[in-house]
Amino acid sequence: MTYELPVAKGPVRDVANQGGHLIGFAVLSIVGLIRATLTRRLSLGETITQTLFIGRVSTGPSLLLMIPIGVFIAVSVGELAGRIGAGGYSGAVVAFIIVGQAAALVCALMMAGVAGSAICTDLGSRKIREEIDALEVMGIDAVERLVAPRLVAAVVVSLALCSMVTFGGVMACYLYHIYVQHLPAGTFMATFSQYGRLSDFVMALVKAAVFALTSTLVATFKGLHSKGGPRGVADAVNEAVVIAFALVFIVNTALSALYTVMVPAVGAY
């Protein structure tokens, strides 16, 4: 397989070419991952290495981003709830916002902005050094050897990050509720347990996995198709991050709408 995109004549054709090839690459990569897993050709060492690398570069920024988001939500909700006399329902709002939306989106931002850029840079550097061409000459499938382990690693790390980020955001809101607003912990926990459901957390994990898969596919695609030397790699990284962000928010809207249809809201019936 040759990782070269056809020369487009105009921006519209360029977008169409890249979009079509990205879809084809995504299908090829997922099929290659399944085939490598079933035939036991998935590189376990590379998967563990990439998991540790992605986890190392993403865990700290994720927690540092989620804690202020949790505090901001707690401050905003606490101020509004205090004005209308509903301070005890801050736990319900935390369940809706942090567990339902914010945790998965923070994971998506980390996968696209931090892990995705690192993956794209790594593969792009290999591409311009002609290492990918050398793998093809030796008969080694680059998708099976390089892309599949990164897909597995990104999904595993995103699931772990979503759990940690959810816990960190809820704890930040809980501590603010108790020590800043001086409200009883029982009211927070009562409304949180009433409006926070296991299905919301499961959906957050599903979103995080899908976001990680989407971001990694875009990053590997742009990395393997980069050209033009170091400047081309830098351009590929920038394009990968922007495309991943756009796709993540589109996918999030679709998954949220689907979840709303499948799982009725609390108190709907």
C-alpha positions, 0 to 999 in steps of 0.5 A: 500500500502506498501512502500518497494522496492524489494532487487535488485541483482546488480546495473543494477537491482536496477536501473531498479527496482527503475525506474519502481517503480518510474513510477508506483508511478508517475501514482498512485500519479497523479491519486490520486491527480485527484481523491482527487480533484474531490471528494473534499478530497484534504486537503486544510489546508495541501496544503496551509501549504506546499505552504507557506513552499515551497515558503518560502524556495525557493523564496529568493534563486531563486531571489539571483540565478537569479540576478547574472545569469542575470548580467552574461548574460548581461555582456557576451552579452554586451561585444560580442555585443559591439565587433560586433557593435550589442549592441542594440540587447541585449534585443533580447538575454535576451528574448531568454535566460532568458525568454525562458530557464534560468527562468524555469531552475532556478525554476527547480533547486530550486524545486529539490535542495531546496524544493525537499530535504525538502520534501524528508527529511520530508517524509523520517523521517515520514517513519522511525518513522513508521508514514506512516505505522500508516496511512495505519493501520488507512485506510488513503491513504498516497498518497492522504493525503501527496503526493497530497497536495505537488504536488499542492503546488510545481506547484503553487509555481513554477508558481509564482517563474517563474514569479518573476525570469523572471522579476528579470532577465530581470530587472538586464539585463535592468539596466546593459544595461542602467547604465553600458553600457550607451546604450539607453533604447529604443533599449533594449525595442524595440528588447526585444518586437520584439523577446520576445513573450508571447508564450515564457513566457507561455512555461516557465510557462509550463516548470516550472510546469512540472519541479516542478511536476517531482521533487516533484514526485521524492522527495516523492517517495524517501522519502516514500521508504527510510529505514535504519534510519537517514543515509537512509534518508540522502541517499534518499535525495541525490539520490532524488536531483541527479535523479531530476536534471537528469530528469529535464534536459531530460524533458527540452530538450524534451519540448524545441524541441517540442516547436521549432517544434510547434512555429516557431522562429521569422523571420523564415517566 
